[in-house]
Amino acid sequence: MIFIATLSLAAQDRVSAKAEERILREVHHELVMLPYLTVFDNLTYEVHGYDVTLMGQVTNPVLKSGAENVVKRIEGVEKVDNRIEVLPLSPLDDGLRIKLYRAIYGFSSLQRYAMGVQQSIRILVKNGNVTLEGVVDSEMDKNVAGVQAHTVPGTFSVTNNLRVNKS
């Protein structure tokens, strides 16, 4: 006698939703644990069932491949679409990154965001154009970070994509 086990559609949805939640948690954990991840990198991802799409920008090409490799090893992940952009190597951009870091994290009301291993304000520089990503506690902190970035000489433009934490 052969028994064939099948799950109802609702049960399959619950199983896949739980698996997707677990994969989401594990992808986040693996990405923040990458050894070369800095405040000048921004990694984002989407999980659709058992497929993961990696996005964002990094300064180190090793980080792009490293992110893909750790996500591929997560149990249940079937496919990884790596759309991470490697920012161009540029001594001018590197210098600008340091100046931006000092201007933003050196400002008294923003210093608390420098605490911990993963700073919440990500500073992305591409050919002199600056993008701020991450999460801050208030609209005022978001605005202050944007103003501080605008004050750095050599900055062509600033895009402030900081989000305000709702909790």
Secondary structure as UniProt FT lines:
FT   HELIX           9..32
FT   TURN            35..36
FT   TURN            39..40
FT   STRAND          42..48
FT   TURN            49..50
FT   STRAND          51..58
FT   HELIX           61..72
FT   TURN            75..76
FT   STRAND          79..82
FT   STRAND          85..86
FT   HELIX           91..105
FT   HELIX           108..114
FT   STRAND          121..126
FT   TURN            127..128
FT   STRAND          129..136
FT   HELIX           139..150
FT   TURN            153..154
FT   STRAND          157..160
FT   STRAND          163..164
//
